[in-house]
């Protein structure tokens, strides 16, 4: 476990914001490729962010976390940038599933509920992105 000290938390928050900003620029990087290579993707970052809000007792919806990570609603990002996964990509995804990021059950449940509403994970909430403070 990491020691909790304000200076390291600020540095960790900075690193997270930079990673998110980088992924917002790299719209050419497909989530499935990121999952297949590293075991996590933008959706995982949103789930970790949501889990952090839950642990802090924040009143934030999972869809808000998706919008924060994507820089727009998840539905909008999918329409603009997501391509259909190939058979090879799906095969590798299934083969590497044991290496994929794990999330708490309450986070997975929130993601599933959001997905069922209106066909997309970001259909709940305003869909308007709220972004990190400029660093």
DRENKE-71073 format. One record per atom (N, C-alpha, C): z, x, y; atom name. Coordinates in steps of 0.05 Angstrom, whole numbers. Last residue first. Layout:
! DRENKE-71073
       up     east    north   atomo
        Z        X        Y      CA
...
***
This chain:
! DRENKE-71073
       up     east    north   atomo
     -318      -68      439       N
     -301      -44      436      CA
     -312      -22      453       C
     -312     -136      454       N
     -328     -112      455      CA
     -309      -87      454       C
     -279     -177      406       N
     -280     -166      433      CA
     -298     -141      432       C
     -320     -214      360       N
     -299     -194      366      CA
     -301     -186      395       C
     -340     -282      370       N
     -344     -255      363      CA
     -320     -238      370       C
     -358     -341      340       N
     -339     -329      359      CA
     -339     -300      351       C
     -416     -382      334       N
     -401     -358      328      CA
     -380     -351      349       C
     -416     -450      317       N
     -420     -430      338      CA
     -404     -405      332       C
     -400     -484      279       N
     -424     -468      273      CA
     -430     -448      294       C
     -355     -515      281       N
     -375     -518      302      CA
     -401     -504      295       C
     -337     -539      215       N
     -332     -526      241      CA
     -356     -528      259       C
     -378     -532      158       N
     -352     -541      169      CA
     -347     -526      195       C
     -422     -504      143       N
     -426     -531      153      CA
     -400     -543      165       C
     -423     -454      120       N
     -415     -456      148      CA
     -418     -484      160       C
     -440     -458       67       N
     -413     -450       73      CA
     -404     -453      102       C
     -480     -517       57       N
     -477     -490       65      CA
     -449     -483       72       C
     -483     -571       41       N
     -501     -551       28      CA
     -497     -523       37       C
     -446     -608       61       N
     -472     -604       74      CA
     -489     -582       64       C
     -396     -580       27       N
     -400     -597       50      CA
     -427     -590       63       C
     -395     -540      -12       N
     -401     -568      -20      CA
     -408     -586        4       C
     -378     -496       17       N
     -405     -496        6      CA
     -414     -524       -2       C
     -325     -508       28       N
     -344     -506       51      CA
     -373     -507       41       C
     -304     -506      -24       N
     -304     -532       -8      CA
     -324     -531       14       C
     -311     -452      -35       N
     -325     -472      -51      CA
     -326     -499      -37       C
     -278     -428        3       N
     -306     -422        3      CA
     -322     -443      -13       C
     -228     -449      -13       N
     -238     -455       13      CA
     -268     -450       15       C
     -225     -424      -64       N
     -226     -453      -62      CA
     -237     -462      -35       C
     -222     -370      -50       N
     -245     -379      -66      CA
     -248     -410      -64       C
     -172     -373      -25       N
     -196     -365      -10      CA
     -221     -374      -24       C
     -138     -386      -67       N
     -140     -404      -44      CA
     -164     -398      -26       C
     -145     -341     -102       N
     -154     -368     -109      CA
     -157     -387      -86       C
     -167     -280      -69       N
     -146     -298      -78      CA
     -157     -326      -83       C
     -222     -242      -97       N
     -209     -256      -75      CA
     -188     -275      -85       C
     -255     -181     -112       N
     -239     -204     -121      CA
     -225     -216      -97       C
     -320     -152     -114       N
     -295     -156     -100      CA
     -281     -182     -111       C
     -349     -132     -177       N
     -350     -146     -151      CA
     -322     -150     -140       C
     -349     -113     -228       N
     -343      -94     -207      CA
     -343     -106     -179       C
     -366     -154     -260       N
     -339     -144     -264      CA
     -330     -124     -242       C
     -421     -158     -245       N
     -402     -178     -236      CA
     -373     -168     -239       C
     -464     -128     -260       N
     -444     -114     -245      CA
     -421     -133     -236       C
     -498     -164     -286       N
     -488     -141     -301      CA
     -465     -127     -287       C
     -510     -201     -245       N
     -494     -210     -268      CA
     -482     -186     -284       C
     -540     -166     -212       N
     -516     -180     -202      CA
     -498     -189     -225       C
     -582     -153     -245       N
     -563     -132     -238      CA
     -537     -144     -227       C
     -606     -204     -247       N
     -598     -191     -272      CA
     -577     -170     -266       C
     -619     -212     -193       N
     -600     -230     -206      CA
     -589     -218     -232       C
     -657     -171     -186       N
     -633     -171     -170      CA
     -611     -189     -183       C
     -696     -188     -223       N
     -683     -162     -227      CA
     -657     -161     -211       C
     -713     -236     -200       N
     -701     -236     -227      CA
     -685     -210     -232       C
     -695     -235     -130       N
     -713     -232     -152      CA
     -698     -234     -179       C
     -674     -283      -82       N
     -667     -261     -100      CA
     -687     -260     -123       C
     -707     -298      -22       N
     -700     -307      -49      CA
     -695     -282      -67       C
     -674     -274       38       N
     -698     -278       21      CA
     -689     -286       -7       C
     -646     -288      100       N
     -643     -286       71      CA
     -669     -291       57       C
     -657     -296      156       N
     -659     -269      144      CA
     -657     -268      114       C
     -657     -350      176       N
     -671     -328      190      CA
     -677     -304      173       C
     -627     -380      139       N
     -654     -388      147      CA
     -670     -366      159       C
     -579     -349      139       N
     -595     -353      115      CA
     -624     -361      121       C
     -562     -356      192       N
     -569     -329      182      CA
     -586     -331      157       C
     -553     -412      193       N
     -573     -400      210      CA
     -582     -373      200       C
     -510     -415      156       N
     -535     -429      151      CA
     -558     -418      167       C
     -471     -385      182       N
     -482     -375      157      CA
     -508     -389      151       C
     -479     -378      253       N
     -471     -394      229      CA
     -484     -382      205       C
     -468     -311      276       N
     -481     -337      278      CA
     -472     -353      254       C
     -444     -266      259       N
     -453     -267      287      CA
     -468     -292      294       C
     -422     -259      209       N
     -451     -260      211      CA
     -461     -259      240       C
     -367     -259      220       N
     -379     -236      206      CA
     -409     -236      210       C
     -359     -308      247       N
     -350     -283      259      CA
     -364     -259      247       C
     -378     -344      209       N
     -392     -341      235      CA
     -385     -315      249       C
     -339     -337      169       N
     -367     -331      164      CA
     -382     -326      190       C
     -295     -356      198       N
     -295     -328      190      CA
     -324     -319      183       C
     -308     -409      203       N
     -305     -393      228      CA
     -306     -363      221       C
     -306     -425      150       N
     -333     -424      164      CA
     -331     -408      190       C
     -251     -425      141       N
     -268     -405      128      CA
     -295     -402      142       C
     -214     -437      201       N
     -230     -447      178      CA
     -246     -423      167       C
     -148     -424      222       N
     -176     -417      223      CA
     -190     -427      198       C
      -92     -419      241       N
     -106     -443      236      CA
     -136     -438      240       C
      -52     -368      209       N
      -71     -377      230      CA
      -85     -402      222       C
      -15     -341      177       N
      -11     -369      183      CA
      -28     -379      206       C
      -28     -292      159       N
      -16     -293      186      CA
      -11     -322      195       C
      -53     -304      112       N
      -28     -289      111      CA
      -13     -289      138       C
      -99     -329      133       N
      -79     -345      117      CA
      -52     -330      116       C
     -124     -285      157       N
     -115     -308      173      CA
      -94     -324      158       C
     -135     -256      111       N
     -117     -245      131      CA
     -107     -266      150       C
     -171     -291       86       N
     -145     -285       73      CA
     -125     -273       93       C
     -212     -286      124       N
     -199     -312      120      CA
     -172     -308      107       C
     -226     -233      114       N
     -217     -241      141      CA
     -202     -267      139       C
     -243     -237       62       N
     -221     -220       68      CA
     -209     -227       95       C
     -287     -272       70       N
     -265     -280       53      CA
     -240     -263       58       C
     -320     -240      101       N
     -310     -265      113      CA
     -286     -275       96       C
     -330     -200       64       N
     -316     -193       89      CA
     -305     -218      101       C
     -359     -231       27       N
     -333     -219       19      CA
     -317     -211       44       C
     -404     -241       57       N
     -387     -263       49      CA
     -360     -253       40       C
     -426     -190       60       N
     -417     -203       84      CA
     -398     -226       78       C
     -402     -160       -1       N
     -423     -166       18      CA
     -410     -179       43       C
     -389     -114      -56       N
     -380     -133      -35      CA
     -403     -138      -16       C
     -410      -78      -91       N
     -390      -97     -101      CA
     -379     -115      -80       C
     -451      -42      -79       N
     -423      -36      -70      CA
     -402      -55      -80       C
     -499      -59     -103       N
     -494      -31      -98      CA
     -464      -24      -93       C
     -496     -115     -106       N
     -505      -99     -130      CA
     -498      -70     -127       C
     -482     -129      -54       N
     -464     -135      -76      CA
     -471     -117     -100       C
     -528     -112      -27       N
     -503     -100      -20      CA
     -482     -105      -43       C
     -566     -146      -51       N
     -568     -117      -54      CA
     -542     -103      -48       C
     -546     -195      -34       N
     -547     -190      -62      CA
     -550     -160      -68       C
     -552     -193       22       N
     -525     -193       10      CA
     -526     -186      -19       C
     -600     -147       48       N
     -594     -172       34      CA
     -567     -171       21       C
     -614     -118      107       N
     -598     -114       83      CA
     -591     -142       72       C
     -637     -134      154       N
     -655     -128      132      CA
     -640     -124      106       C
     -598     -137      191       N
     -606     -162      179      CA
     -626     -158      156       C
     -561      -99      216       N
     -576      -94      192      CA
     -583     -120      177       C
     -529     -121      256       N
     -554     -109      264      CA
     -572     -105      239       C
     -486     -138      226       N
     -500     -158      242      CA
     -527     -147      251       C
     -468      -90      205       N
     -481     -109      187      CA
     -495     -131      202       C
     -446      -69      252       N
     -467      -54      238      CA
     -483      -74      220       C
     -405     -105      262       N
     -427     -102      282      CA
     -451      -89      268       C
     -373      -95      216       N
     -385     -121      221      CA
     -408     -120      240       C
     -358      -42      226       N
     -373      -49      202      CA
     -387      -76      205       C
     -330      -48      274       N
     -354      -32      274      CA
     -371      -38      249       C
     -287      -80      258       N
     -306      -90      278      CA
     -332      -75      278       C
     -263      -43      222       N
     -273      -69      212      CA
     -293      -80      232       C
     -247       -3      258       N
     -266        3      236      CA
     -278      -22      225       C
     -210      -32      289       N
     -234      -20      301      CA
     -255      -15      280       C
     -171      -43      251       N
     -185      -65      263      CA
     -211      -55      276       C
     -154       10      241       N
     -166       -6      219      CA
     -182      -29      231       C
     -132       22      290       N
     -155       38      280      CA
     -169       23      258       C
      -91      -15      292       N
     -112      -16      313      CA
     -136       -1      303       C
      -61        2      248       N
      -73      -25      248      CA
      -95      -27      269       C
      -44       52      266       N
      -63       51      244      CA
      -76       24      242       C
      -10       35      308       N
      -33       52      314      CA
      -53       51      291       C
       30        2      283       N
       10       -9      302      CA
      -14        9      308       C
       36        7      213       N
       44       17      240      CA
       22        9      259       C
       50        0      150       N
       44      -17      173      CA
       54       -3      198       C
       19       38      100       N
       41       35      118      CA
       33       18      142       C
      -14        8       45       N
      -16       23       70      CA
        9       18       87       C
        0       17      -24       N
        0        0        0      CA
        0       18       25       C
***
